Amino acid sequence: MTAFDDSRMLQACLPGLRRYARALAGEVHADDLVQDTVERAWRKLGQWQRGGEMRPWLFSIMHNLHVDQLRRPGLALQDIDDDALLPAPERAPGQSIAIGEMDAALARLPLGQREVILLVALEQMPYEQVAATLDIPVGTVMSRLSRGRDKLRALLDGRPASGSAPTLKVVK
């Protein structure tokens, strides 16, 4: 396999990486996350097991970069929206509300549940690939998916998500 073949396989994964990055990091930071992922993948291409699928390997790199970015303390910055003056895309009124509600509900899920839901539902990855991408057992994938779907349903129905607010027990 040549570097040209590697490049073509990586390029074929870009749309999925962009979708996942937007869902994880938001529209403003998604391109940076994709760029960091591609740059790291290209530098570490020798670590990829040839003959295997590149897609789970790339998603794993993106996951690790995103987690590292969340852990890293940073400056409090205000995002500047360069597209603020552009008109919003045409959508049916109910559709934009539903998309906004789904985004808000997804944002309220714990990171582990949100990642699993996005990889399974948005990227249509099999459980085994999700497990390999996130470096967790398949049973944990299924558990996070089930709990995350339950919480999403509750949030979208306007009900409190069970277990969403931890309770503290005061010991005297």
Accessible surface in RSA format (square Angstrom, percent):
REM  Atomic radii and reference values for relative SASA: ProtOr
REM  Chains: A
REM  Algorithm: Lee & Richards
REM  Probe-radius: 1.40
REM  Slices: 20
REM RES _ NUM      All-atoms   Total-Side   Main-Chain    Non-polar    All polar
REM                ABS   REL    ABS   REL    ABS   REL    ABS   REL    ABS   REL
RES MET A   1   131.29  68.0  52.88  35.0  78.41 186.7  60.52  51.4  70.78  93.8
RES THR A   2    81.17  57.7  74.57  75.6   6.60  15.7  78.07 104.9   3.10   4.7
RES ALA A   3    66.39  61.0  55.87  86.2  10.52  23.9  57.46  80.9   8.93  23.7
RES PHE A   4   134.10  67.1 126.67  78.5   7.43  19.3 131.27  79.6   2.83   8.1
RES ASP A   5    51.55  36.1  49.79  49.6   1.77   4.2  11.09  26.1  40.46  40.3
RES ASP A   6     2.27   1.6   2.27   2.3   0.00   0.0   0.00   0.0   2.27   2.3
RES SER A   7    31.99  27.0  30.64  40.9   1.35   3.1  11.90  25.3  20.09  28.1
RES ARG A   8   142.15  59.7 135.79  69.2   6.36  15.1  29.52  40.3 112.63  68.3
RES MET A   9    59.25  30.7  54.72  36.2   4.54  10.8  34.90  29.7  24.35  32.3
RES LEU A  10     8.96   5.0   8.96   6.4   0.00   0.0   8.96   6.3   0.00   0.0
RES GLN A  11   104.94  58.7  96.92  70.8   8.02  19.1  25.09  53.4  79.85  60.6
RES ALA A  12    81.31  74.8  48.16  74.3  33.16  75.4  60.71  85.5  20.61  54.6
RES CYS A  13    17.43  13.2  11.39  12.7   6.04  14.2   5.74  14.6  11.69  12.6
RES LEU A  14    34.90  19.4  34.90  25.0   0.00   0.0  34.90  24.5   0.00   0.0
RES PRO A  15    71.23  51.9  66.48  60.6   4.75  17.3  70.11  57.9   1.11   6.9
RES GLY A  16     7.03   8.7   0.00   N/A   7.03   8.7   4.20  11.5   2.83   6.3
RES LEU A  17     0.00   0.0   0.00   0.0   0.00   0.0   0.00   0.0   0.00   0.0
RES ARG A  18   103.56  43.5 103.51  52.8   0.05   0.1  22.30  30.5  81.27  49.3
RES ARG A  19    91.55  38.4  88.46  45.1   3.09   7.4  33.55  45.9  58.00  35.2
RES TYR A  20     0.00   0.0   0.00   0.0   0.00   0.0   0.00   0.0   0.00   0.0
RES ALA A  21     0.00   0.0   0.00   0.0   0.00   0.0   0.00   0.0   0.00   0.0
RES ARG A  22    95.36  40.0  87.22  44.5   8.14  19.4  17.33  23.7  78.03  47.3
RES ALA A  23    36.70  33.7   9.41  14.5  27.29  62.1  21.07  29.7  15.63  41.4
RES LEU A  24    13.95   7.8   0.00   0.0  13.95  35.1   0.00   0.0  13.95  37.5
RES ALA A  25    23.76  21.8   5.57   8.6  18.20  41.4  12.66  17.8  11.10  29.4
RES GLY A  26    31.52  38.9   0.00   N/A  31.52  38.9  29.90  82.0   1.62   3.6
RES GLU A  27   129.37  74.3 112.25  84.9  17.11  40.7  58.52 113.2  70.85  57.8
RES VAL A  28    82.09  54.0  58.47  52.9  23.62  56.9  65.88  57.2  16.21  44.0
RES HIS A  29    87.68  47.9  86.83  60.4   0.85   2.2  60.33  62.2  27.36  31.8
RES ALA A  30     2.82   2.6   2.82   4.4   0.00   0.0   2.82   4.0   0.00   0.0
RES ASP A  31   100.06  70.1  96.50  96.0   3.56   8.4  32.81  77.2  67.25  67.1
RES ASP A  32    83.68  58.6  82.49  82.1   1.19   2.8  22.75  53.6  60.92  60.8
RES LEU A  33     2.09   1.2   1.10   0.8   0.99   2.5   1.28   0.9   0.81   2.2
RES VAL A  34    10.59   7.0  10.59   9.6   0.00   0.0  10.59   9.2   0.00   0.0
RES GLN A  35   123.41  69.0 117.35  85.8   6.05  14.4  33.68  71.7  89.73  68.1
RES ASP A  36    55.73  39.0  54.44  54.2   1.29   3.0   8.87  20.9  46.86  46.7
RES THR A  37     0.00   0.0   0.00   0.0   0.00   0.0   0.00   0.0   0.00   0.0
RES VAL A  38    38.27  25.2  38.27  34.6   0.00   0.0  38.27  33.3   0.00   0.0
RES GLU A  39    85.03  48.8  78.41  59.3   6.62  15.8  53.41 103.3  31.62  25.8
RES ARG A  40    73.22  30.7  73.22  37.3   0.00   0.0  10.75  14.7  62.47  37.9
RES ALA A  41     0.00   0.0   0.00   0.0   0.00   0.0   0.00   0.0   0.00   0.0
RES TRP A  42   113.16  45.4 103.55  50.1   9.61  22.6  73.98  39.4  39.19  63.6
RES ARG A  43   148.33  62.3 110.76  56.5  37.56  89.4  66.57  91.0  81.76  49.5
RES LYS A  44    77.43  37.8  72.62  44.6   4.82  11.5  29.84  26.9  47.59  50.7
RES LEU A  45    21.23  11.8  20.54  14.7   0.69   1.7  20.54  14.4   0.69   1.9
RES GLY A  46    78.90  97.3   0.00   N/A  78.90  97.3  42.67 117.1  36.23  81.1
RES GLN A  47   125.06  69.9  99.51  72.7  25.55  60.8  42.39  90.2  82.67  62.7
RES TRP A  48    11.57   4.6   5.08   2.5   6.50  15.3   4.38   2.3   7.19  11.7
RES GLN A  49   149.07  83.4 141.03 103.1   8.04  19.2  49.74 105.9  99.34  75.3
RES ARG A  50   119.84  50.3  92.13  47.0  27.71  66.0  49.46  67.6  70.37  42.7
RES GLY A  51    76.49  94.3   0.00   N/A  76.49  94.3  40.66 111.6  35.83  80.2
RES GLY A  52    40.48  49.9   0.00   N/A  40.48  49.9  30.93  84.9   9.55  21.4
RES GLU A  53   110.17  63.2  91.82  69.5  18.35  43.7  44.54  86.1  65.63  53.6
RES MET A  54     7.56   3.9   2.73   1.8   4.84  11.5   2.73   2.3   4.84   6.4
RES ARG A  55    63.50  26.7  62.24  31.7   1.26   3.0  26.43  36.1  37.08  22.5
RES PRO A  56    17.92  13.1  17.02  15.5   0.91   3.3  17.38  14.3   0.54   3.4
RES TRP A  57    49.03  19.7  42.65  20.6   6.38  15.0  36.86  19.7  12.17  19.7
RES LEU A  58     0.00   0.0   0.00   0.0   0.00   0.0   0.00   0.0   0.00   0.0
RES PHE A  59     0.13   0.1   0.13   0.1   0.00   0.0   0.13   0.1   0.00   0.0
RES SER A  60    24.36  20.6  24.36  32.5   0.00   0.0   7.70  16.4  16.66  23.3
RES ILE A  61    19.03  10.8  17.24  12.8   1.79   4.3  18.95  13.6   0.07   0.2
RES MET A  62     0.00   0.0   0.00   0.0   0.00   0.0   0.00   0.0   0.00   0.0
RES HIS A  63    21.30  11.6  21.30  14.8   0.00   0.0   7.74   8.0  13.56  15.8
RES ASN A  64    73.48  50.7  71.61  69.2   1.87   4.5  17.24  41.5  56.25  54.4
RES LEU A  65    12.23   6.8  12.18   8.7   0.05   0.1  12.18   8.6   0.05   0.1
RES HIS A  66     8.87   4.8   8.87   6.2   0.00   0.0   7.19   7.4   1.69   2.0
RES VAL A  67    22.41  14.7  22.41  20.3   0.00   0.0  22.41  19.5   0.00   0.0
RES ASP A  68    57.99  40.6  54.09  53.8   3.90   9.2  13.05  30.7  44.94  44.8
RES GLN A  69    62.83  35.1  48.94  35.8  13.88  33.1  20.29  43.2  42.54  32.3
RES LEU A  70   105.09  58.5  74.89  53.6  30.20  75.9  77.92  54.7  27.18  73.1
RES ARG A  71   181.72  76.3 151.89  77.4  29.83  71.0  61.77  84.4 119.95  72.7
RES ARG A  72   145.94  61.3 129.80  66.2  16.14  38.4  58.69  80.2  87.25  52.9
RES PRO A  73   124.60  90.8  99.13  90.4  25.47  92.6 110.75  91.4  13.85  86.1
RES GLY A  74    71.51  88.2   0.00   N/A  71.51  88.2  35.99  98.8  35.51  79.5
RES LEU A  75   153.34  85.4 131.01  93.7  22.34  56.1 133.51  93.8  19.83  53.4
RES ALA A  76   111.56 102.6  69.94 107.9  41.62  94.7  81.03 114.1  30.53  80.9
RES LEU A  77   145.73  81.2 111.16  79.5  34.56  86.9 115.01  80.8  30.71  82.6
RES GLN A  78   166.72  93.2 140.71 102.8  26.01  61.9  49.96 106.3 116.76  88.6
RES ASP A  79    76.71  53.7  52.83  52.6  23.88  56.5  18.45  43.4  58.27  58.1
RES ILE A  80   147.06  83.7 125.22  93.3  21.84  52.6 128.42  92.5  18.64  50.6
RES ASP A  81    89.40  62.6  73.36  73.0  16.04  37.9  27.87  65.6  61.53  61.4
RES ASP A  82   131.60  92.2  97.52  97.1  34.08  80.6  35.87  84.4  95.73  95.5
RES ASP A  83    89.80  62.9  83.53  83.1   6.27  14.8  16.95  39.9  72.85  72.7
RES ALA A  84    70.56  64.9  39.35  60.7  31.21  71.0  45.92  64.7  24.63  65.3
RES LEU A  85   174.24  97.0 145.44 104.0  28.80  72.4 149.04 104.7  25.20  67.8
RES LEU A  86   118.51  66.0 104.40  74.7  14.11  35.5 104.46  73.4  14.05  37.8
RES PRO A  87   121.28  88.4  94.85  86.5  26.42  96.0 106.88  88.2  14.39  89.5
RES ALA A  88    84.14  77.4  60.27  93.0  23.87  54.3  66.13  93.1  18.00  47.7
RES PRO A  89    94.72  69.0  73.37  66.9  21.35  77.6  85.30  70.4   9.42  58.5
RES GLU A  90   172.83  99.2 144.14 109.1  28.69  68.3  69.32 134.1 103.51  84.5
RES ARG A  91   118.18  49.6  84.45  43.0  33.74  80.3  19.07  26.1  99.11  60.1
RES ALA A  92    59.84  55.0  48.52  74.9  11.33  25.8  54.73  77.1   5.12  13.6
RES PRO A  93   112.04  81.7 103.41  94.3   8.63  31.4 111.51  92.1   0.53   3.3
RES GLY A  94    49.74  61.3   0.00   N/A  49.74  61.3  38.75 106.3  10.99  24.6
RES GLN A  95    92.66  51.8  83.89  61.3   8.77  20.9  28.66  61.0  64.00  48.5
RES SER A  96    48.25  40.8  39.46  52.7   8.79  20.2  23.61  50.3  24.64  34.5
RES ILE A  97   106.00  60.3  99.31  74.0   6.69  16.1 105.46  75.9   0.55   1.5
RES ALA A  98    54.95  50.5  49.47  76.3   5.48  12.5  51.21  72.1   3.74   9.9
RES ILE A  99    68.72  39.1  66.09  49.2   2.63   6.3  68.58  49.4   0.14   0.4
RES GLY A 100    37.87  46.7   0.00   N/A  37.87  46.7  32.27  88.5   5.60  12.5
RES GLU A 101    90.54  52.0  83.64  63.3   6.90  16.4  33.51  64.8  57.03  46.6
RES MET A 102    75.14  38.9  75.14  49.7   0.00   0.0  73.10  62.1   2.04   2.7
RES ASP A 103    87.45  61.3  81.61  81.2   5.83  13.8  25.47  59.9  61.97  61.8
RES ALA A 104    57.79  53.1  48.49  74.8   9.30  21.2  56.70  79.8   1.09   2.9
RES ALA A 105     5.21   4.8   2.76   4.3   2.46   5.6   4.77   6.7   0.44   1.2
RES LEU A 106    24.14  13.4  24.14  17.3   0.00   0.0  24.14  17.0   0.00   0.0
RES ALA A 107    70.97  65.3  48.17  74.3  22.80  51.9  51.29  72.2  19.68  52.1
RES ARG A 108   167.15  70.2 134.40  68.5  32.76  78.0  49.84  68.1 117.31  71.1
RES LEU A 109     5.98   3.3   0.56   0.4   5.42  13.6   0.81   0.6   5.17  13.9
RES PRO A 110    64.70  47.2  52.24  47.6  12.46  45.3  64.47  53.2   0.23   1.4
RES LEU A 111    47.62  26.5  39.59  28.3   8.03  20.2  39.59  27.8   8.03  21.6
RES GLY A 112    18.99  23.4   0.00   N/A  18.99  23.4  12.44  34.1   6.55  14.7
RES GLN A 113     9.12   5.1   8.81   6.4   0.31   0.7   2.54   5.4   6.58   5.0
RES ARG A 114    33.79  14.2  33.79  17.2   0.00   0.0   4.56   6.2  29.23  17.7
RES GLU A 115     4.25   2.4   4.25   3.2   0.00   0.0   0.00   0.0   4.25   3.5
RES VAL A 116     0.00   0.0   0.00   0.0   0.00   0.0   0.00   0.0   0.00   0.0
RES ILE A 117    11.26   6.4  11.26   8.4   0.00   0.0  11.26   8.1   0.00   0.0
RES LEU A 118     8.89   5.0   8.70   6.2   0.19   0.5   8.89   6.2   0.00   0.0
RES LEU A 119     0.00   0.0   0.00   0.0   0.00   0.0   0.00   0.0   0.00   0.0
RES VAL A 120    19.77  13.0  14.24  12.9   5.53  13.3  14.24  12.4   5.53  15.0
RES ALA A 121    62.58  57.5  38.69  59.7  23.89  54.3  46.66  65.7  15.92  42.2
RES LEU A 122    70.99  39.5  54.73  39.2  16.27  40.9  58.80  41.3  12.19  32.8
RES GLU A 123     5.91   3.4   0.38   0.3   5.52  13.2   0.65   1.2   5.26   4.3
RES GLN A 124   145.83  81.5 123.89  90.5  21.93  52.2  35.21  74.9 110.62  83.9
RES MET A 125     4.70   2.4   0.00   0.0   4.70  11.2   0.33   0.3   4.38   5.8
RES PRO A 126    67.74  49.4  55.95  51.0  11.79  42.9  67.56  55.8   0.18   1.1
RES TYR A 127    73.87  34.5  71.38  40.6   2.49   6.5  43.84  32.9  30.02  37.0
RES GLU A 128   113.01  64.9 106.69  80.7   6.32  15.0  57.34 110.9  55.67  45.5
RES GLN A 129    29.07  16.3  27.43  20.0   1.64   3.9  16.48  35.1  12.59   9.5
RES VAL A 130     0.00   0.0   0.00   0.0   0.00   0.0   0.00   0.0   0.00   0.0
RES ALA A 131     8.40   7.7   7.01  10.8   1.39   3.2   7.37  10.4   1.03   2.7
RES ALA A 132    70.07  64.4  44.53  68.7  25.55  58.1  56.06  78.9  14.02  37.1
RES THR A 133     1.72   1.2   0.00   0.0   1.72   4.1   0.57   0.8   1.15   1.7
RES LEU A 134    10.49   5.8   1.22   0.9   9.27  23.3   1.40   1.0   9.08  24.4
RES ASP A 135   131.03  91.8 109.86 109.3  21.17  50.0  29.68  69.9 101.34 101.1
RES ILE A 136    32.06  18.2  21.03  15.7  11.03  26.6  25.36  18.3   6.71  18.2
RES PRO A 137    93.62  68.2  81.61  74.4  12.01  43.6  93.21  77.0   0.41   2.5
RES VAL A 138    52.74  34.7  48.79  44.2   3.95   9.5  48.79  42.4   3.95  10.7
RES GLY A 139    40.41  49.8   0.00   N/A  40.41  49.8  29.17  80.0  11.24  25.2
RES THR A 140    43.66  31.1  37.86  38.4   5.81  13.8  22.55  30.3  21.12  31.9
RES VAL A 141     0.00   0.0   0.00   0.0   0.00   0.0   0.00   0.0   0.00   0.0
RES MET A 142    93.32  48.3  87.96  58.2   5.36  12.8  63.12  53.7  30.20  40.0
RES SER A 143    45.40  38.4  36.04  48.1   9.36  21.6  31.46  67.0  13.94  19.5
RES ARG A 144    60.88  25.6  60.88  31.0   0.00   0.0   1.22   1.7  59.66  36.2
RES LEU A 145     4.42   2.5   4.42   3.2   0.00   0.0   4.42   3.1   0.00   0.0
RES SER A 146    61.29  51.8  54.64  72.9   6.65  15.3  31.56  67.2  29.73  41.6
RES ARG A 147   117.46  49.3 116.02  59.1   1.44   3.4  58.80  80.4  58.65  35.5
RES GLY A 148     0.00   0.0   0.00   N/A   0.00   0.0   0.00   0.0   0.00   0.0
RES ARG A 149    98.11  41.2  97.10  49.5   1.01   2.4  24.53  33.5  73.59  44.6
RES ASP A 150    75.47  52.9  69.61  69.3   5.86  13.9  23.14  54.5  52.33  52.2
RES LYS A 151    26.43  12.9  25.59  15.7   0.84   2.0  12.55  11.3  13.89  14.8
RES LEU A 152    16.10   9.0  16.10  11.5   0.00   0.0  16.10  11.3   0.00   0.0
RES ARG A 153   130.92  55.0 128.68  65.6   2.25   5.3  61.21  83.7  69.71  42.2
RES ALA A 154     5.79   5.3   5.79   8.9   0.00   0.0   5.79   8.2   0.00   0.0
RES LEU A 155    27.24  15.2   8.49   6.1  18.75  47.1   9.20   6.5  18.04  48.6
RES LEU A 156    70.64  39.3  41.72  29.8  28.91  72.7  44.24  31.1  26.39  71.0
RES ASP A 157    97.35  68.2  64.14  63.8  33.21  78.5  19.57  46.1  77.78  77.6
RES GLY A 158    70.08  86.4   0.00   N/A  70.08  86.4  36.05  98.9  34.04  76.2
RES ARG A 159   126.95  53.3 121.72  62.0   5.24  12.5  61.25  83.7  65.70  39.8
RES PRO A 160   122.84  89.5 102.55  93.5  20.30  73.8 112.72  93.1  10.13  62.9
RES ALA A 161     5.70   5.2   0.46   0.7   5.24  11.9   0.46   0.7   5.24  13.9
RES SER A 162    93.64  79.1  76.74 102.4  16.90  38.9  57.90 123.3  35.74  50.1
RES GLY A 163    70.69  87.2   0.00   N/A  70.69  87.2  38.47 105.6  32.22  72.2
RES SER A 164    56.04  47.4  28.81  38.4  27.23  62.7  19.90  42.4  36.14  50.6
RES ALA A 165    76.16  70.0  62.25  96.1  13.92  31.7  64.37  90.7  11.79  31.2
RES PRO A 166   119.62  87.2  92.65  84.5  26.97  98.0 102.66  84.8  16.96 105.4
RES THR A 167   131.64  93.6 103.78 105.2  27.85  66.4  75.63 101.6  56.01  84.7
RES LEU A 168   164.08  91.4 135.30  96.8  28.78  72.4 137.18  96.3  26.90  72.4
RES LYS A 169   185.44  90.5 154.28  94.7  31.16  74.2 102.90  92.6  82.54  87.9
RES VAL A 170   121.00  79.6  93.41  84.6  27.59  66.5  97.27  84.5  23.73  64.4
RES VAL A 171   125.12  82.3  93.73  84.9  31.39  75.6  96.68  84.0  28.44  77.1
RES LYS A 172   227.74 111.1 155.46  95.4  72.28 172.1 132.21 119.0  95.53 101.8
END  Absolute sums over single chains surface
CHAIN  1 A    11622.4       9218.3       2404.1       6641.5       4980.9
END  Absolute sums over all chains
TOTAL         11622.4       9218.3       2404.1       6641.5       4980.9
